[in-house]
Amino acid sequence: MAGAALGVEPEERLEDDALEARARVISKQVRCMVCDNQSIDDSATDLAKELRLVVRERLVAGDTNAEVFTYIESRYGEFALLKPKMSGRNLVLWLLPLLGLVGGGAIAYYFIKKQKHAQVETLSQEEEARLKALLEE
């Protein structure tokens, strides 16, 4: 709760409660470029305040939530979004954990299966006699 108190200032709030609610939803999904993985809704930095004002200006101008996100992404890049869209450019980042899990499981399965089916070779009578002779020495 303390983080939210640091973010949006009273003079930033919109008079229209519906627009303000939309602004808060959007602000919680936009990254503060100064803070580490904190939304602009929770941040008290000057840049976060400017971005919150931009979000509210775009909403008052009639933009949809998607249009506001597109505007922010076009100005600041995909990094500005706390939850980036899945696209061809970042598909590897979305799939890498899954591929690592599947690959690790496949490797573990291979080695367990290989070890299970490994046959233990027994010594021939000649080798047993030789071993016995060596041990008696």
Kinemage of the C-alpha trace (Angstrom):
@kinemage 1
@onewidth
@group {chain A} dominant
@subgroup {mainchain}
@vectorlist {calphas} color= white
{ca met a 1} P 0.000 0.000 0.000
{ca ala a 2} L 2.868 2.398 0.735
{ca gly a 3} L 4.171 2.011 -2.844
{ca ala a 4} L 0.855 3.115 -4.317
{ca ala a 5} L 0.838 6.129 -2.007
{ca leu a 6} L 4.179 7.238 -3.458
{ca gly a 7} L 2.966 7.048 -7.064
{ca val a 8} L -0.087 8.913 -8.317
{ca glu a 9} L -0.377 12.420 -6.927
{ca pro a 10} L -3.753 14.091 -6.327
{ca glu a 11} L -3.262 16.715 -9.056
{ca glu a 12} L -2.718 13.943 -11.628
{ca arg a 13} L -6.074 12.275 -11.011
{ca leu a 14} L -8.777 12.637 -13.645
{ca glu a 15} L -12.222 13.866 -12.684
{ca asp a 16} L -13.881 11.090 -14.669
{ca asp a 17} L -13.681 8.015 -12.426
{ca ala a 18} L -13.947 5.602 -15.366
{ca leu a 19} L -11.013 7.243 -17.184
{ca glu a 20} L -9.019 7.342 -13.944
{ca ala a 21} L -9.625 3.620 -13.416
{ca arg a 22} L -8.420 2.910 -16.967
{ca ala a 23} L -5.372 5.126 -16.397
{ca arg a 24} L -4.509 3.173 -13.248
{ca val a 25} L -4.844 -0.165 -15.065
{ca ile a 26} L -2.537 1.052 -17.827
{ca ser a 27} L -0.076 2.645 -15.397
{ca lys a 28} L 0.323 -0.658 -13.555
{ca gln a 29} L 1.484 -2.276 -16.798
{ca val a 30} L 4.023 0.360 -17.873
{ca arg a 31} L 7.588 0.119 -16.553
{ca cys a 32} L 9.297 3.032 -14.855
{ca met a 33} L 12.552 3.443 -16.805
{ca val a 34} L 14.362 4.712 -13.704
{ca cys a 35} L 13.201 2.105 -11.174
{ca asp a 36} L 13.935 -1.616 -11.277
{ca asn a 37} L 10.831 -3.472 -12.471
{ca gln a 38} L 8.440 -1.028 -10.868
{ca ser a 39} L 5.358 0.312 -12.619
{ca ile a 40} L 4.825 4.012 -13.176
{ca asp a 41} L 1.751 3.687 -10.964
{ca asp a 42} L 3.989 2.848 -7.990
{ca ser a 43} L 6.928 5.118 -8.777
{ca ala a 44} L 7.466 8.657 -7.519
{ca thr a 45} L 10.163 9.611 -10.071
{ca asp a 46} L 9.741 12.577 -12.399
{ca leu a 47} L 9.785 10.324 -15.474
{ca ala a 48} L 7.031 8.124 -14.029
{ca lys a 49} L 4.943 11.223 -13.296
{ca glu a 50} L 5.415 12.423 -16.890
{ca leu a 51} L 4.392 9.006 -18.230
{ca arg a 52} L 1.308 8.924 -15.991
{ca leu a 53} L 0.334 12.360 -17.355
{ca val a 54} L 0.881 11.144 -20.933
{ca val a 55} L -1.364 8.138 -20.270
{ca arg a 56} L -4.091 10.401 -18.911
{ca glu a 57} L -3.742 12.870 -21.812
{ca arg a 58} L -4.101 10.041 -24.333
{ca leu a 59} L -7.193 8.697 -22.553
{ca val a 60} L -8.809 12.148 -22.418
{ca ala a 61} L -8.042 12.494 -26.144
{ca gly a 62} L -10.134 9.353 -26.734
{ca asp a 63} L -7.467 6.660 -27.191
{ca thr a 64} L -8.284 3.074 -26.288
{ca asn a 65} L -6.078 1.208 -23.841
{ca ala a 66} L -4.418 -0.619 -26.750
{ca glu a 67} L -3.691 2.675 -28.510
{ca val a 68} L -2.089 4.058 -25.336
{ca phe a 69} L 0.146 0.987 -25.060
{ca thr a 70} L 1.056 1.296 -28.750
{ca tyr a 71} L 1.922 4.970 -28.278
{ca ile a 72} L 4.138 4.250 -25.258
{ca glu a 73} L 5.817 1.339 -27.020
{ca ser a 74} L 6.479 3.450 -30.130
{ca arg a 75} L 8.156 6.180 -28.047
{ca tyr a 76} L 10.030 4.116 -25.447
{ca gly a 77} L 10.298 0.643 -26.973
{ca glu a 78} L 8.913 -2.686 -25.874
{ca phe a 79} L 10.999 -2.521 -22.687
{ca ala a 80} L 8.534 0.075 -21.372
{ca leu a 81} L 5.876 -2.633 -21.038
{ca leu a 82} L 6.039 -4.781 -17.906
{ca lys a 83} L 4.356 -7.601 -19.857
{ca pro a 84} L 5.721 -7.451 -23.417
{ca lys a 85} L 3.751 -8.963 -26.268
{ca met a 86} L 4.775 -12.356 -27.581
{ca ser a 87} L 6.312 -11.740 -30.991
{ca gly a 88} L 8.870 -13.250 -33.316
{ca arg a 89} L 11.628 -11.083 -31.847
{ca asn a 90} L 11.146 -12.254 -28.297
{ca leu a 91} L 9.696 -15.702 -28.998
{ca val a 92} L 12.982 -17.282 -27.914
{ca leu a 93} L 12.688 -15.605 -24.508
{ca trp a 94} L 9.169 -16.957 -24.069
{ca leu a 95} L 10.088 -20.493 -25.206
{ca leu a 96} L 13.578 -20.860 -23.691
{ca pro a 97} L 12.405 -21.958 -20.217
{ca leu a 98} L 10.068 -24.530 -21.750
{ca leu a 99} L 12.777 -25.805 -24.104
{ca gly a 100} L 15.229 -26.049 -21.203
{ca leu a 101} L 12.756 -28.039 -19.139
{ca val a 102} L 11.894 -30.412 -21.983
{ca gly a 103} L 15.555 -30.784 -23.004
{ca gly a 104} L 16.694 -31.446 -19.440
{ca gly a 105} L 13.942 -34.012 -18.970
{ca ala a 106} L 14.885 -35.758 -22.216
{ca ile a 107} L 18.559 -35.926 -21.219
{ca ala a 108} L 17.688 -37.261 -17.761
{ca tyr a 109} L 15.341 -39.850 -19.300
{ca tyr a 110} L 18.055 -40.968 -21.746
{ca phe a 111} L 20.678 -41.499 -19.034
{ca ile a 112} L 18.266 -43.233 -16.648
{ca lys a 113} L 17.051 -45.540 -19.413
{ca lys a 114} L 20.634 -46.230 -20.535
{ca gln a 115} L 21.732 -47.079 -16.997
{ca lys a 116} L 18.714 -49.302 -16.404
{ca his a 117} L 19.419 -51.435 -19.471
{ca ala a 118} L 23.172 -51.663 -19.006
{ca gln a 119} L 24.166 -55.286 -18.649
{ca val a 120} L 26.625 -56.287 -16.018
{ca glu a 121} L 29.293 -58.508 -17.502
{ca thr a 122} L 30.317 -61.475 -15.434
{ca leu a 123} L 33.859 -62.796 -15.314
{ca ser a 124} L 34.707 -65.927 -17.205
{ca gln a 125} L 36.046 -68.933 -15.253
{ca glu a 126} L 39.558 -68.163 -16.450
{ca glu a 127} L 39.278 -64.508 -15.277
{ca glu a 128} L 37.853 -65.595 -11.903
{ca ala a 129} L 40.743 -67.998 -11.373
{ca arg a 130} L 43.276 -65.307 -12.256
{ca leu a 131} L 41.574 -62.803 -9.897
{ca lys a 132} L 41.551 -65.366 -7.102
{ca ala a 133} L 45.258 -66.032 -7.643
{ca leu a 134} L 46.025 -62.293 -7.539
{ca leu a 135} L 44.077 -61.839 -4.330
{ca glu a 136} L 45.828 -64.767 -2.625
{ca glu a 137} L 49.265 -63.284 -3.350
